[in-house]
Amino acid sequence: MLIRVEGIVIRAVDYGEGNRILSVLTKQAGKLSMMARGAKKVKSRFSAISQPFTYGEFVVFRSSPQALGTINAGEMIRSHQRLREELILSAYAAYLAEMTHRLVEDGERVEGLFEQLLAAFQSLEDGKDAAIITNIYEMNMLAVAGFMPQLDACVLCGGNSSELIAWSASQGGVVCRSCRVRDPQAMEAGPTVLKLLRLFQQVDLRRIGNINISPANKMQLSHLIRSYMDAQLHVRWKSRDFLDQMLKVHFDES
């Protein structure tokens, strides 16, 4: 059976002497695995289209819905070359791709996720704030995994007053002043940061404009989201560790 899909390469693994196995987030059929035969060879017609972050059209043969597909033809739509050439952008893009690969099952189609990842990659290339783009996508992936934090009411008592002052990663969201003592590990979360977190749950990356958030709030947003992901998902993100290393080197040299 031949299928034609648009997709973004989120993982590429060398296989054998000249092949690559790709994990591709497709617009029509969710995440698919497919073989690009001969893709490691420089003159291969699949060399360019099998590069990480590439957006292209793929014609894939599959003997059954569960079988590994084989690419029969492919055409690049957008290379996202800058995401591979610039080290910091490459680290951010790799983290977005790893989240997608690990939290979406093969054959699973998540409504709107393809468009959000494509928009995230484009925003990175356009020079928009990579940290905030990443935070928004992290919130997207928490929703995909079924672990969206509770942000509108205290996760412990259900109160939704203006007394929401802290963030409990272990309990699953915001807590009020009265309940904070029930989680000694809860972290301060001011009204501006909580407002931004609620916005990140709803924002469409295709429509995001210029972003202007203070460095202090950006740092807190990243810390809160990551602490929540670590507490709820229990995943060690190799690409996130690499991103952190690259950012540390970058800021140390600045």
Rosetta blueprint (number, residue, H / E / L):
1 M L
2 L E
3 I E
4 R E
5 V E
6 E E
7 G E
8 I E
9 V E
10 I E
11 R E
12 A E
13 V E
14 D E
15 Y E
16 G L
17 E L
18 G L
19 N E
20 R E
21 I E
22 L E
23 S E
24 V E
25 L E
26 T E
27 K L
28 Q L
29 A L
30 G E
31 K E
32 L E
33 S E
34 M E
35 M E
36 A E
37 R L
38 G L
39 A L
40 K L
41 K L
42 V L
43 K L
44 S L
45 R L
46 F L
47 S L
48 A L
49 I L
50 S L
51 Q L
52 P L
53 F L
54 T L
55 Y E
56 G E
57 E E
58 F E
59 V E
60 V E
61 F E
62 R L
63 S L
64 S L
65 P L
66 Q L
67 A L
68 L L
69 G E
70 T E
71 I E
72 N E
73 A E
74 G E
75 E E
76 M E
77 I E
78 R E
79 S L
80 H L
81 Q H
82 R H
83 L H
84 R H
85 E H
86 E L
87 L H
88 I H
89 L H
90 S H
91 A H
92 Y H
93 A H
94 A H
95 Y H
96 L H
97 A H
98 E H
99 M H
100 T H
101 H H
102 R H
103 L H
104 V L
105 E L
106 D E
107 G L
108 E L
109 R L
110 V L
111 E L
112 G L
113 L H
114 F H
115 E H
116 Q H
117 L H
118 L H
119 A H
120 A H
121 F H
122 Q H
123 S H
124 L H
125 E H
126 D L
127 G L
128 K L
129 D L
130 A H
131 A H
132 I H
133 I H
134 T H
135 N H
136 I H
137 Y H
138 E H
139 M H
140 N H
141 M H
142 L H
143 A H
144 V H
145 A H
146 G L
147 F L
148 M L
149 P L
150 Q E
151 L L
152 D L
153 A L
154 C L
155 V L
156 L L
157 C L
158 G L
159 G L
160 N L
161 S L
162 S L
163 E L
164 L E
165 I E
166 A E
167 W E
168 S E
169 A L
170 S L
171 Q L
172 G L
173 G E
174 V E
175 V E
176 C E
177 R L
178 S L
179 C L
180 R H
181 V H
182 R H
183 D L
184 P L
185 Q L
186 A L
187 M E
188 E E
189 A L
190 G L
191 P H
192 T H
193 V H
194 L H
195 K H
196 L H
197 L H
198 R H
199 L H
200 F H
201 Q H
202 Q H
203 V L
204 D L
205 L H
206 R H
207 R H
208 I L
209 G L
210 N L
211 I L
212 N L
213 I L
214 S L
215 P H
216 A H
217 N H
218 K H
219 M H
220 Q H
221 L H
222 S H
223 H H
224 L H
225 I H
226 R H
227 S H
228 Y H
229 M H
230 D H
231 A H
232 Q H
233 L H
234 H L
235 V L
236 R L
237 W L
238 K H
239 S H
240 R H
241 D H
242 F H
243 L H
244 D H
245 Q H
246 M H
247 L H
248 K H
249 V H
250 H H
251 F H
252 D H
253 E H
254 S L
